[in-house]
Amino acid sequence: MSIQEVRDLLERYAKRYPNERGIAERFLALLKHPDAFQRTHLPGHITGSAFIVSEDSKRTLLVHHAKLNRWLQPGGHADGDTDVIRVARREGEEETGIMNLTLASADIHDLDIHPIPARKDFPCHDHYDVRFLFKASDREKIVISEESHDVKWVPFDDLESYNQEGSVLRLREKFRR
């Protein structure tokens, strides 16, 4: 996927969600920088996430992120890869062990910009997260990666018990539309 194709995805997203045009424009502005897909680009860079939903559409797969100590959808750095769908799929597979993720739509499911706290070796920065919707079987074996404390299928009705952030709850609400 080329950077122009990513721009096209962002434009389609802004048309589908006109009230989110501002966030799409912030992503488009970031893409003007040649290092936007590198984790070293500051003050922020592109990441990709997989919002994974069970085949029966009743649950989502969350990881308990070790560094952030929060339940989140799987995701991570692009590391130079401009194919944001491939990044989201790779992160979903690496963080859950599920290798049979089915892309539900080639359109962006959600966009989010969120701060990542400083660590001893890297300053505070923003993740410009491009999120895609995937389906998966809840019968497939889950693997907990070294980046997580746990991985769990969470019923949509219990999502607030794991994470009350608008960014995560918005993923569910867009799926239910």
DRENTIZA-553318 format. One record per residue: residue number from 1; residue in one letter; y, z, x of N, C-alpha, C in turn. Coordinates in Angstrom, 1 decimal, always signed. Example, Ala and Ser with C-alpha at 12.3 -4.5 7.8 and 13.67 -1.06 7.14 Angstrom:
+-----+------+--------+--------+--------+--------+--------+--------+--------+--------+--------+
| pos | code |   n.c2 |   n.c3 |   n.c1 |  ca.c2 |  ca.c3 |  ca.c1 |   c.c2 |   c.c3 |   c.c1 |
+-----+------+--------+--------+--------+--------+--------+--------+--------+--------+--------+
|   1 |    A |   -5.7 |   +7.8 |  +13.2 |   -4.5 |   +7.8 |  +12.3 |   -3.3 |   +7.8 |  +13.2 |
|   2 |    S |   -2.2 |   +7.1 |  +12.8 |   -1.1 |   +7.1 |  +13.7 |   +0.0 |   +7.9 |  +12.9 |
+-----+------+--------+--------+--------+--------+--------+--------+--------+--------+--------+
% end
This chain:
+-----+------+--------+--------+--------+--------+--------+--------+--------+--------+--------+
| pos | code |   n.c2 |   n.c3 |   n.c1 |  ca.c2 |  ca.c3 |  ca.c1 |   c.c2 |   c.c3 |   c.c1 |
+-----+------+--------+--------+--------+--------+--------+--------+--------+--------+--------+
|   1 |    M |   -1.2 |   +0.0 |   +0.9 |   +0.0 |   +0.0 |   +0.0 |   +1.2 |   +0.0 |   +0.9 |
|   2 |    S |   +2.1 |   -0.9 |   +0.6 |   +3.3 |   -1.0 |   +1.4 |   +4.4 |   +0.0 |   +0.9 |
|   3 |    I |   +5.4 |   +0.2 |   +1.7 |   +6.5 |   +1.0 |   +1.3 |   +7.2 |   +0.4 |   +0.1 |
|   4 |    Q |   +7.3 |   -0.9 |   +0.0 |   +7.9 |   -1.6 |   -1.2 |   +7.0 |   -1.3 |   -2.4 |
|   5 |    E |   +5.7 |   -1.2 |   -2.3 |   +4.9 |   -0.9 |   -3.4 |   +5.1 |   +0.5 |   -3.9 |
|   6 |    V |   +5.3 |   +1.4 |   -2.9 |   +5.7 |   +2.8 |   -3.2 |   +7.0 |   +2.8 |   -4.0 |
|   7 |    R |   +8.0 |   +2.1 |   -3.5 |   +9.3 |   +2.0 |   -4.2 |   +9.1 |   +1.5 |   -5.7 |
|   8 |    D |   +8.2 |   +0.5 |   -5.8 |   +8.0 |   +0.0 |   -7.2 |   +7.3 |   +1.0 |   -8.1 |
|   9 |    L |   +6.4 |   +1.8 |   -7.5 |   +5.8 |   +2.9 |   -8.3 |   +6.8 |   +3.9 |   -8.7 |
|  10 |    L |   +7.8 |   +4.2 |   -7.8 |   +8.8 |   +5.2 |   -8.1 |   +9.8 |   +4.6 |   -9.2 |
|  11 |    E |  +10.1 |   +3.4 |   -9.1 |  +10.9 |   +2.8 |  -10.2 |  +10.2 |   +2.8 |  -11.5 |
|  12 |    R |   +8.9 |   +2.5 |  -11.6 |   +8.2 |   +2.5 |  -12.8 |   +8.2 |   +3.9 |  -13.4 |
|  13 |    Y |   +8.0 |   +4.9 |  -12.5 |   +8.0 |   +6.3 |  -12.9 |   +9.3 |   +6.7 |  -13.5 |
|  14 |    A |  +10.4 |   +6.3 |  -12.9 |  +11.8 |   +6.6 |  -13.4 |  +12.0 |   +5.9 |  -14.8 |
|  15 |    K |  +11.4 |   +4.8 |  -15.0 |  +11.5 |   +4.2 |  -16.3 |  +10.7 |   +4.9 |  -17.4 |
|  16 |    R |   +9.5 |   +5.4 |  -17.0 |   +8.7 |   +6.1 |  -17.9 |   +9.2 |   +7.5 |  -18.2 |
|  17 |    Y |   +9.9 |   +8.1 |  -17.2 |  +10.4 |   +9.4 |  -17.4 |  +11.9 |   +9.4 |  -17.1 |
|  18 |    P |  +12.8 |   +8.8 |  -17.9 |  +14.2 |   +8.7 |  -17.6 |  +14.9 |  +10.0 |  -17.3 |
|  19 |    N |  +14.4 |  +11.1 |  -17.8 |  +15.0 |  +12.4 |  -17.5 |  +14.7 |  +12.8 |  -16.1 |
|  20 |    E |  +13.8 |  +12.1 |  -15.4 |  +13.4 |  +12.5 |  -14.0 |  +13.9 |  +11.4 |  -13.0 |
|  21 |    R |  +14.8 |  +10.6 |  -13.5 |  +15.4 |   +9.5 |  -12.6 |  +16.0 |  +10.1 |  -11.3 |
|  22 |    G |  +16.6 |  +11.3 |  -11.4 |  +17.2 |  +11.9 |  -10.3 |  +16.2 |  +12.2 |   -9.2 |
|  23 |    I |  +15.1 |  +12.8 |   -9.6 |  +14.1 |  +13.1 |   -8.5 |  +13.5 |  +11.8 |   -7.9 |
|  24 |    A |  +13.3 |  +10.8 |   -8.7 |  +12.8 |   +9.5 |   -8.2 |  +13.8 |   +8.9 |   -7.2 |
|  25 |    E |  +15.1 |   +9.1 |   -7.5 |  +16.1 |   +8.6 |   -6.6 |  +16.1 |   +9.3 |   -5.3 |
|  26 |    R |  +15.8 |  +10.6 |   -5.3 |  +15.7 |  +11.4 |   -4.0 |  +14.5 |  +10.9 |   -3.2 |
|  27 |    F |  +13.4 |  +10.5 |   -3.8 |  +12.3 |  +10.0 |   -3.1 |  +12.7 |   +8.6 |   -2.5 |
|  28 |    L |  +13.3 |   +7.8 |   -3.3 |  +13.7 |   +6.5 |   -2.9 |  +14.7 |   +6.6 |   -1.7 |
|  29 |    A |  +15.6 |   +7.6 |   -1.7 |  +16.5 |   +7.8 |   -0.6 |  +15.7 |   +8.2 |   +0.7 |
|  30 |    L |  +14.7 |   +9.0 |   +0.5 |  +13.9 |   +9.5 |   +1.7 |  +13.2 |   +8.3 |   +2.3 |
|  31 |    L |  +12.7 |   +7.3 |   +1.5 |  +11.9 |   +6.2 |   +2.0 |  +12.8 |   +5.3 |   +2.8 |
|  32 |    K |  +14.1 |   +5.4 |   +2.8 |  +14.9 |   +4.6 |   +3.7 |  +14.7 |   +5.0 |   +5.2 |
|  33 |    H |  +14.2 |   +6.2 |   +5.4 |  +13.9 |   +6.6 |   +6.8 |  +12.6 |   +6.2 |   +7.3 |
|  34 |    P |  +12.5 |   +5.6 |   +8.5 |  +11.2 |   +5.0 |   +8.9 |  +10.1 |   +6.1 |   +9.1 |
|  35 |    D |  +10.5 |   +7.4 |   +9.3 |   +9.5 |   +8.4 |   +9.5 |   +9.2 |   +9.3 |   +8.3 |
|  36 |    A |   +9.6 |   +8.8 |   +7.1 |   +9.4 |   +9.6 |   +5.9 |   +8.0 |  +10.0 |   +5.6 |
|  37 |    F |   +7.0 |   +9.3 |   +6.1 |   +5.6 |   +9.6 |   +5.9 |   +5.0 |  +10.4 |   +7.0 |
|  38 |    Q |   +5.8 |  +10.9 |   +7.9 |   +5.3 |  +11.7 |   +9.1 |   +5.7 |  +13.2 |   +8.8 |
|  39 |    R |   +4.7 |  +14.1 |   +9.0 |   +4.9 |  +15.5 |   +8.8 |   +6.0 |  +16.1 |   +9.7 |
|  40 |    T |   +6.4 |  +15.4 |  +10.7 |   +7.4 |  +15.9 |  +11.6 |   +8.8 |  +15.6 |  +11.2 |
|  41 |    H |   +8.9 |  +14.7 |  +10.2 |  +10.2 |  +14.3 |   +9.7 |  +10.9 |  +15.4 |   +8.9 |
|  42 |    L |  +12.0 |  +15.8 |   +9.3 |  +12.8 |  +16.9 |   +8.7 |  +14.1 |  +16.4 |   +8.2 |
|  43 |    P |  +14.6 |  +16.9 |   +7.1 |  +14.2 |  +18.2 |   +6.5 |  +13.0 |  +18.0 |   +5.4 |
|  44 |    G |  +12.4 |  +16.9 |   +5.3 |  +11.3 |  +16.7 |   +4.4 |  +10.5 |  +15.4 |   +4.6 |
|  45 |    H |   +9.3 |  +15.4 |   +4.0 |   +8.5 |  +14.2 |   +4.2 |   +7.5 |  +14.1 |   +3.0 |
|  46 |    I |   +6.9 |  +12.9 |   +2.9 |   +6.0 |  +12.5 |   +1.8 |   +4.7 |  +13.2 |   +1.9 |
|  47 |    T |   +4.2 |  +13.7 |   +0.8 |   +2.9 |  +14.3 |   +0.7 |   +2.2 |  +13.7 |   -0.5 |
|  48 |    G |   +0.9 |  +13.8 |   -0.6 |   +0.2 |  +13.3 |   -1.8 |   -0.7 |  +14.3 |   -2.4 |
|  49 |    S |   -0.8 |  +14.4 |   -3.7 |   -1.6 |  +15.4 |   -4.4 |   -2.5 |  +14.7 |   -5.4 |
|  50 |    A |   -3.7 |  +15.3 |   -5.6 |   -4.6 |  +14.8 |   -6.6 |   -4.7 |  +15.9 |   -7.7 |
|  51 |    F |   -4.3 |  +15.5 |   -8.9 |   -4.4 |  +16.4 |  -10.1 |   -5.8 |  +15.9 |  -10.7 |
|  52 |    I |   -6.8 |  +16.8 |  -10.5 |   -8.2 |  +16.4 |  -10.8 |   -8.5 |  +17.1 |  -12.1 |
|  53 |    V |   -9.0 |  +16.3 |  -13.1 |   -9.3 |  +16.7 |  -14.4 |  -10.8 |  +16.5 |  -14.7 |
|  54 |    S |  -11.5 |  +17.4 |  -15.3 |  -12.9 |  +17.3 |  -15.6 |  -13.1 |  +16.1 |  -16.6 |
|  55 |    E |  -14.3 |  +15.6 |  -16.6 |  -14.6 |  +14.4 |  -17.5 |  -14.4 |  +14.7 |  -18.9 |
|  56 |    D |  -14.6 |  +16.0 |  -19.3 |  -14.3 |  +16.4 |  -20.7 |  -12.9 |  +16.7 |  -21.0 |
|  57 |    S |  -12.0 |  +16.5 |  -20.0 |  -10.5 |  +16.7 |  -20.2 |  -10.1 |  +18.1 |  -20.5 |
|  58 |    K |  -11.0 |  +19.1 |  -20.2 |  -10.7 |  +20.5 |  -20.6 |  -10.3 |  +21.4 |  -19.4 |
|  59 |    R |  -10.5 |  +20.9 |  -18.2 |  -10.3 |  +21.7 |  -17.0 |   -9.7 |  +20.9 |  -15.9 |
|  60 |    T |   -9.0 |  +21.7 |  -15.0 |   -8.5 |  +21.0 |  -13.8 |   -9.1 |  +21.8 |  -12.6 |
|  61 |    L |   -9.2 |  +21.1 |  -11.4 |   -9.8 |  +21.7 |  -10.2 |   -8.6 |  +22.1 |   -9.3 |
|  62 |    L |   -8.6 |  +23.5 |   -9.1 |   -7.5 |  +24.0 |   -8.3 |   -8.1 |  +24.6 |   -7.0 |
|  63 |    V |   -7.3 |  +24.6 |   -5.9 |   -7.7 |  +25.3 |   -4.7 |   -6.8 |  +26.5 |   -4.5 |
|  64 |    H |   -7.3 |  +27.5 |   -3.9 |   -6.5 |  +28.7 |   -3.6 |   -6.1 |  +28.5 |   -2.1 |
|  65 |    H |   -4.9 |  +27.9 |   -1.9 |   -4.3 |  +27.5 |   -0.7 |   -4.2 |  +28.7 |   +0.3 |
|  66 |    A |   -4.8 |  +28.6 |   +1.4 |   -4.8 |  +29.8 |   +2.4 |   -3.4 |  +30.1 |   +2.9 |
|  67 |    K |   -2.7 |  +29.1 |   +3.4 |   -1.4 |  +29.4 |   +4.0 |   -0.3 |  +29.8 |   +3.0 |
|  68 |    L |   -0.4 |  +29.3 |   +1.8 |   +0.6 |  +29.6 |   +0.7 |   +0.2 |  +30.7 |   -0.2 |
|  69 |    N |   -1.1 |  +31.0 |   -0.1 |   -1.7 |  +32.1 |   -1.0 |   -1.4 |  +31.9 |   -2.5 |
|  70 |    R |   -1.6 |  +30.6 |   -2.9 |   -1.4 |  +30.3 |   -4.3 |   -2.4 |  +29.3 |   -4.8 |
|  71 |    W |   -2.7 |  +29.3 |   -6.1 |   -3.6 |  +28.3 |   -6.7 |   -2.8 |  +27.0 |   -6.9 |
|  72 |    L |   -3.2 |  +25.9 |   -6.4 |   -2.5 |  +24.7 |   -6.5 |   -3.5 |  +23.5 |   -6.6 |
|  73 |    Q |   -3.0 |  +22.3 |   -7.0 |   -3.8 |  +21.1 |   -7.0 |   -4.0 |  +20.8 |   -5.5 |
|  74 |    P |   -5.1 |  +20.1 |   -5.2 |   -5.3 |  +19.7 |   -3.8 |   -4.2 |  +18.6 |   -3.4 |
|  75 |    G |   -3.8 |  +18.7 |   -2.1 |   -2.8 |  +17.8 |   -1.6 |   -2.4 |  +18.1 |   -0.2 |
|  76 |    G |   -1.7 |  +17.1 |   +0.4 |   -1.3 |  +17.3 |   +1.8 |   -0.5 |  +16.2 |   +2.3 |
|  77 |    H |   -0.4 |  +16.2 |   +3.7 |   +0.5 |  +15.3 |   +4.4 |   +0.0 |  +13.9 |   +4.4 |
|  78 |    A |   +0.9 |  +12.9 |   +4.4 |   +0.6 |  +11.5 |   +4.5 |   +0.2 |  +11.1 |   +5.9 |
|  79 |    D |   +0.8 |  +11.8 |   +6.9 |   +0.5 |  +11.6 |   +8.3 |   +0.6 |  +10.1 |   +8.7 |
|  80 |    G |   +1.6 |   +9.5 |   +8.2 |   +1.9 |   +8.1 |   +8.5 |   +1.3 |   +7.0 |   +7.6 |
|  81 |    D |   +0.5 |   +7.5 |   +6.7 |   -0.2 |   +6.6 |   +5.7 |   +0.8 |   +6.3 |   +4.5 |
|  82 |    T |   +1.2 |   +5.1 |   +4.3 |   +2.1 |   +4.8 |   +3.2 |   +1.4 |   +4.6 |   +1.9 |
|  83 |    D |   +0.0 |   +4.5 |   +1.9 |   -0.7 |   +4.4 |   +0.7 |   -0.9 |   +5.8 |   +0.0 |
|  84 |    V |   +0.0 |   +6.1 |   -0.8 |   +0.1 |   +7.4 |   -1.4 |   -1.1 |   +7.7 |   -2.3 |
|  85 |    I |   -1.7 |   +6.7 |   -2.9 |   -3.0 |   +6.9 |   -3.7 |   -4.1 |   +7.3 |   -2.7 |
|  86 |    R |   -4.2 |   +6.6 |   -1.6 |   -5.3 |   +7.0 |   -0.6 |   -5.0 |   +8.4 |   -0.1 |
|  87 |    V |   -3.8 |   +8.8 |   +0.2 |   -3.5 |  +10.1 |   +0.6 |   -3.9 |  +11.1 |   -0.4 |
|  88 |    A |   -3.6 |  +10.9 |   -1.6 |   -4.0 |  +11.9 |   -2.7 |   -5.5 |  +12.0 |   -2.8 |
|  89 |    R |   -6.2 |  +10.9 |   -2.8 |   -7.7 |  +10.9 |   -2.9 |   -8.3 |  +11.6 |   -1.7 |
|  90 |    R |   -7.8 |  +11.3 |   -0.5 |   -8.3 |  +11.9 |   +0.7 |   -8.2 |  +13.4 |   +0.7 |
|  91 |    E |   -7.0 |  +13.9 |   +0.3 |   -6.7 |  +15.3 |   +0.2 |   -7.6 |  +15.9 |   -0.9 |
|  92 |    G |   -7.8 |  +15.3 |   -2.0 |   -8.6 |  +15.8 |   -3.1 |  -10.1 |  +15.9 |   -2.6 |
|  93 |    E |  -10.6 |  +14.9 |   -1.9 |  -11.9 |  +15.0 |   -1.3 |  -12.1 |  +16.1 |   -0.3 |
|  94 |    E |  -11.1 |  +16.1 |   +0.7 |  -11.2 |  +17.1 |   +1.8 |  -11.1 |  +18.5 |   +1.3 |
|  95 |    E |  -10.3 |  +18.8 |   +0.3 |  -10.1 |  +20.1 |   -0.1 |  -11.0 |  +20.7 |   -1.1 |
|  96 |    T |  -11.8 |  +19.7 |   -1.8 |  -12.7 |  +20.2 |   -2.8 |  -14.2 |  +19.8 |   -2.5 |
|  97 |    G |  -14.4 |  +18.9 |   -1.6 |  -15.7 |  +18.4 |   -1.4 |  -16.2 |  +17.4 |   -2.4 |
|  98 |    I |  -15.5 |  +17.1 |   -3.4 |  -15.9 |  +16.1 |   -4.4 |  -15.6 |  +14.7 |   -3.9 |
|  99 |    M |  -16.6 |  +13.9 |   -3.8 |  -16.4 |  +12.6 |   -3.2 |  -16.4 |  +11.5 |   -4.2 |
| 100 |    N |  -16.6 |  +11.8 |   -5.5 |  -16.6 |  +10.8 |   -6.5 |  -15.4 |  +11.0 |   -7.5 |
| 101 |    L |  -14.2 |  +10.9 |   -6.9 |  -13.0 |  +11.0 |   -7.7 |  -12.7 |   +9.6 |   -8.3 |
| 102 |    T |  -12.4 |   +9.6 |   -9.6 |  -12.0 |   +8.3 |  -10.2 |  -10.5 |   +8.4 |  -10.5 |
| 103 |    L |   -9.8 |   +7.4 |  -10.0 |   -8.4 |   +7.3 |  -10.3 |   -8.2 |   +6.9 |  -11.7 |
| 104 |    A |   -7.5 |   +7.8 |  -12.5 |   -7.3 |   +7.6 |  -13.9 |   -6.2 |   +6.5 |  -14.2 |
| 105 |    S |   -5.2 |   +6.5 |  -13.3 |   -4.1 |   +5.5 |  -13.4 |   -3.5 |   +5.3 |  -12.1 |
| 106 |    A |   -3.1 |   +4.0 |  -11.8 |   -2.5 |   +3.7 |  -10.5 |   -1.0 |   +4.1 |  -10.6 |
| 107 |    D |   -0.5 |   +4.5 |  -11.7 |   +0.9 |   +5.0 |  -11.8 |   +1.0 |   +6.4 |  -11.4 |
| 108 |    I |   +2.1 |   +6.8 |  -10.9 |   +2.4 |   +8.2 |  -10.5 |   +2.3 |   +9.1 |  -11.7 |
| 109 |    H |   +1.5 |  +10.2 |  -11.6 |   +1.4 |  +11.1 |  -12.7 |   +2.6 |  +12.1 |  -12.7 |
| 110 |    D |   +3.1 |  +12.5 |  -11.5 |   +4.2 |  +13.4 |  -11.4 |   +4.8 |  +13.3 |  -10.0 |
| 111 |    L |   +6.1 |  +13.7 |  -10.0 |   +6.8 |  +13.9 |   -8.7 |   +7.3 |  +15.3 |   -8.6 |
| 112 |    D |   +7.3 |  +15.8 |   -7.4 |   +7.8 |  +17.2 |   -7.2 |   +8.3 |  +17.3 |   -5.8 |
| 113 |    I |   +9.4 |  +18.0 |   -5.6 |  +10.0 |  +18.4 |   -4.3 |  +10.0 |  +19.9 |   -4.3 |
| 114 |    H |   +9.2 |  +20.4 |   -3.3 |   +9.2 |  +21.9 |   -3.2 |   +9.3 |  +22.3 |   -1.7 |
| 115 |    P |   +9.9 |  +23.5 |   -1.6 |  +10.1 |  +24.0 |   -0.2 |   +8.8 |  +24.6 |   +0.4 |
| 116 |    I |   +8.6 |  +24.4 |   +1.6 |   +7.5 |  +25.0 |   +2.4 |   +8.1 |  +26.0 |   +3.4 |
| 117 |    P |   +7.7 |  +27.3 |   +3.3 |   +8.3 |  +28.3 |   +4.2 |   +8.1 |  +28.0 |   +5.7 |
| 118 |    A |   +9.0 |  +28.5 |   +6.5 |   +8.9 |  +28.4 |   +7.9 |   +7.7 |  +29.1 |   +8.4 |
| 119 |    R |   +7.1 |  +28.5 |   +9.5 |   +6.0 |  +29.2 |  +10.2 |   +6.5 |  +29.3 |  +11.6 |
| 120 |    K |   +5.7 |  +30.1 |  +12.4 |   +6.2 |  +30.3 |  +13.8 |   +6.4 |  +29.0 |  +14.6 |
| 121 |    D |   +5.7 |  +28.0 |  +14.2 |   +5.8 |  +26.7 |  +15.0 |   +6.5 |  +25.6 |  +14.3 |
| 122 |    F |   +7.0 |  +25.9 |  +13.1 |   +7.7 |  +24.8 |  +12.3 |   +8.7 |  +25.4 |  +11.3 |
| 123 |    P |   +9.9 |  +24.8 |  +11.2 |  +10.9 |  +25.3 |  +10.3 |  +10.6 |  +25.0 |   +8.8 |
| 124 |    C |  +11.3 |  +25.7 |   +8.0 |  +11.2 |  +25.5 |   +6.5 |  +11.6 |  +24.0 |   +6.3 |
| 125 |    H |  +10.9 |  +23.4 |   +5.3 |  +11.1 |  +22.0 |   +5.0 |  +10.6 |  +21.7 |   +3.6 |
| 126 |    D |  +10.9 |  +20.5 |   +3.1 |  +10.5 |  +20.1 |   +1.8 |   +9.3 |  +19.1 |   +1.8 |
| 127 |    H |   +8.4 |  +19.3 |   +0.8 |   +7.4 |  +18.3 |   +0.6 |   +7.8 |  +17.5 |   -0.6 |
| 128 |    Y |   +7.9 |  +16.2 |   -0.4 |   +8.2 |  +15.2 |   -1.5 |   +6.8 |  +14.8 |   -1.9 |
| 129 |    D |   +6.3 |  +15.4 |   -3.0 |   +4.9 |  +15.3 |   -3.4 |   +4.7 |  +14.2 |   -4.5 |
| 130 |    V |   +3.9 |  +13.2 |   -4.2 |   +3.6 |  +12.1 |   -5.1 |   +2.2 |  +12.5 |   -5.6 |
| 131 |    R |   +2.1 |  +12.7 |   -7.0 |   +0.9 |  +13.2 |   -7.6 |   +0.2 |  +12.2 |   -8.5 |
| 132 |    F |   -1.1 |  +12.0 |   -8.3 |   -1.9 |  +11.1 |   -9.1 |   -2.9 |  +11.8 |   -9.9 |
| 133 |    L |   -3.3 |  +11.2 |  -11.0 |   -4.3 |  +11.8 |  -11.9 |   -5.7 |  +11.2 |  -11.5 |
| 134 |    F |   -6.7 |  +12.1 |  -11.3 |   -8.0 |  +11.7 |  -11.0 |   -9.0 |  +12.4 |  -12.0 |
| 135 |    K |  -10.1 |  +11.8 |  -12.3 |  -11.2 |  +12.4 |  -13.1 |  -12.3 |  +12.7 |  -12.2 |
| 136 |    A |  -13.1 |  +13.7 |  -12.5 |  -14.3 |  +14.0 |  -11.7 |  -15.3 |  +14.8 |  -12.5 |
| 137 |    S |  -16.5 |  +14.8 |  -12.1 |  -17.6 |  +15.5 |  -12.8 |  -17.5 |  +17.0 |  -12.3 |
| 138 |    D |  -17.6 |  +17.9 |  -13.2 |  -17.6 |  +19.3 |  -12.8 |  -19.1 |  +19.7 |  -12.4 |
| 139 |    R |  -20.0 |  +18.8 |  -12.4 |  -21.3 |  +19.1 |  -12.0 |  -21.5 |  +18.8 |  -10.5 |
| 140 |    E |  -20.5 |  +18.1 |   -9.9 |  -20.6 |  +17.8 |   -8.5 |  -20.3 |  +19.1 |   -7.7 |
| 141 |    K |  -21.0 |  +19.2 |   -6.6 |  -20.9 |  +20.4 |   -5.7 |  -19.5 |  +20.5 |   -5.2 |
| 142 |    I |  -18.9 |  +21.7 |   -5.3 |  -17.6 |  +22.0 |   -4.7 |  -17.8 |  +22.6 |   -3.3 |
| 143 |    V |  -16.9 |  +22.2 |   -2.4 |  -16.9 |  +22.8 |   -1.0 |  -15.6 |  +23.4 |   -0.8 |
| 144 |    I |  -15.6 |  +24.6 |   -0.2 |  -14.3 |  +25.2 |   +0.1 |  -14.0 |  +24.9 |   +1.5 |
| 145 |    S |  -12.8 |  +24.2 |   +1.7 |  -12.4 |  +23.8 |   +3.1 |  -11.8 |  +25.0 |   +3.8 |
| 146 |    E |  -11.6 |  +24.8 |   +5.1 |  -11.0 |  +25.8 |   +5.9 |   -9.5 |  +26.1 |   +5.5 |
| 147 |    E |   -8.9 |  +25.2 |   +4.7 |   -7.5 |  +25.3 |   +4.3 |   -7.4 |  +26.2 |   +3.1 |
| 148 |    S |   -8.5 |  +26.6 |   +2.5 |   -8.5 |  +27.3 |   +1.2 |   -9.3 |  +28.5 |   +1.2 |
| 149 |    H |   -9.0 |  +29.5 |   +0.3 |   -9.8 |  +30.6 |   +0.1 |  -10.9 |  +30.4 |   -1.0 |
| 150 |    D |  -10.6 |  +29.5 |   -1.9 |  -11.5 |  +29.2 |   -3.0 |  -11.1 |  +27.9 |   -3.7 |
| 151 |    V |  -12.1 |  +27.4 |   -4.4 |  -11.9 |  +26.2 |   -5.2 |  -12.5 |  +26.5 |   -6.6 |
| 152 |    K |  -11.8 |  +26.1 |   -7.7 |  -12.4 |  +26.5 |   -9.0 |  -11.9 |  +25.6 |  -10.1 |
| 153 |    W |  -12.9 |  +25.3 |  -11.0 |  -12.5 |  +24.6 |  -12.2 |  -11.8 |  +25.6 |  -13.1 |
| 154 |    V |  -10.6 |  +25.3 |  -13.6 |   -9.8 |  +26.2 |  -14.4 |   -9.6 |  +25.5 |  -15.7 |
| 155 |    P |  -10.0 |  +26.2 |  -16.8 |   -9.7 |  +25.7 |  -18.2 |   -8.2 |  +25.6 |  -18.3 |
| 156 |    F |   -7.8 |  +24.5 |  -19.0 |   -6.3 |  +24.2 |  -19.2 |   -5.7 |  +25.4 |  -19.9 |
| 157 |    D |   -6.4 |  +26.0 |  -20.8 |   -5.8 |  +27.1 |  -21.6 |   -5.6 |  +28.4 |  -20.7 |
| 158 |    D |   -6.3 |  +28.5 |  -19.6 |   -6.1 |  +29.6 |  -18.7 |   -5.3 |  +29.3 |  -17.5 |
| 159 |    L |   -4.6 |  +28.2 |  -17.4 |   -3.9 |  +27.8 |  -16.2 |   -2.8 |  +28.8 |  -15.8 |
| 160 |    E |   -2.1 |  +29.3 |  -16.8 |   -1.1 |  +30.3 |  -16.5 |   -1.6 |  +31.5 |  -15.8 |
| 161 |    S |   -2.9 |  +31.8 |  -15.9 |   -3.5 |  +33.0 |  -15.2 |   -3.6 |  +32.7 |  -13.7 |
| 162 |    Y |   -3.6 |  +31.5 |  -13.3 |   -3.7 |  +31.1 |  -11.9 |   -2.4 |  +30.7 |  -11.3 |
| 163 |    N |   -1.5 |  +30.1 |  -12.1 |   -0.2 |  +29.6 |  -11.5 |   +0.7 |  +29.4 |  -12.7 |
| 164 |    Q |   +1.9 |  +30.1 |  -12.6 |   +2.9 |  +30.0 |  -13.7 |   +4.1 |  +29.1 |  -13.3 |
| 165 |    E |   +4.0 |  +28.4 |  -12.2 |   +5.1 |  +27.5 |  -11.7 |   +5.2 |  +26.3 |  -12.6 |
| 166 |    G |   +6.4 |  +26.0 |  -12.9 |   +6.7 |  +24.8 |  -13.7 |   +6.1 |  +23.5 |  -13.1 |
| 167 |    S |   +6.1 |  +23.4 |  -11.8 |   +5.6 |  +22.3 |  -11.1 |   +4.1 |  +22.0 |  -11.4 |
| 168 |    V |   +3.3 |  +23.1 |  -11.5 |   +1.9 |  +23.0 |  -11.8 |   +1.7 |  +22.8 |  -13.3 |
| 169 |    L |   +2.4 |  +23.6 |  -14.1 |   +2.2 |  +23.5 |  -15.6 |   +2.6 |  +22.1 |  -16.1 |
| 170 |    R |   +3.6 |  +21.5 |  -15.4 |   +4.1 |  +20.2 |  -15.8 |   +2.9 |  +19.1 |  -15.7 |
| 171 |    L |   +2.1 |  +19.3 |  -14.7 |   +0.9 |  +18.4 |  -14.5 |   +0.1 |  +18.4 |  -15.8 |
| 172 |    R |   -0.2 |  +19.6 |  -16.3 |   -1.0 |  +19.7 |  -17.5 |   -0.3 |  +19.1 |  -18.7 |
| 173 |    E |   +0.9 |  +19.4 |  -18.8 |   +1.7 |  +18.9 |  -20.0 |   +1.7 |  +17.4 |  -20.0 |
| 174 |    K |   +2.0 |  +16.8 |  -18.8 |   +2.0 |  +15.3 |  -18.8 |   +0.6 |  +14.7 |  -19.1 |
| 175 |    F |   -0.5 |  +15.4 |  -18.7 |   -1.8 |  +14.9 |  -19.0 |   -2.1 |  +15.0 |  -20.5 |
| 176 |    R |   -1.6 |  +16.0 |  -21.1 |   -1.8 |  +16.2 |  -22.6 |   -1.0 |  +15.3 |  -23.5 |
| 177 |    R |   +0.0 |  +14.6 |  -22.9 |   +0.8 |  +13.7 |  -23.7 |   +0.0 |  +12.5 |  -24.1 |
+-----+------+--------+--------+--------+--------+--------+--------+--------+--------+--------+
% end
